[in-house]
């Protein structure tokens, strides 16, 4: 595998995590507009995306391959927990 192929492989591996993080943060800002007025959406998206990326890596290590449904379920749960932490929980500043 060449360097360009490895780049695209990693980009495609983390694309679902980035998409879920971005989409979930925008939905959270839309549903809880007043409660999340002080938290910028990029902070929410970054925390949710990083947590989802960590769940993807954990699923890859645990199952030995990408694309398992349990990994995607963990991705959604990790994203939701990160949104709660940075938007409503102790991580809110």
Secondary structure, DSSP 8 states (H G I E B T S, - for coil): --HHHHHHHHHHHHHHHHHHHHHHHHHHHHHTTTTTTTS-HHHHHHHHHHHHHHHHHHHHHHHSSS--HHHHHHHHHHHHHHHHHHHTSTT--
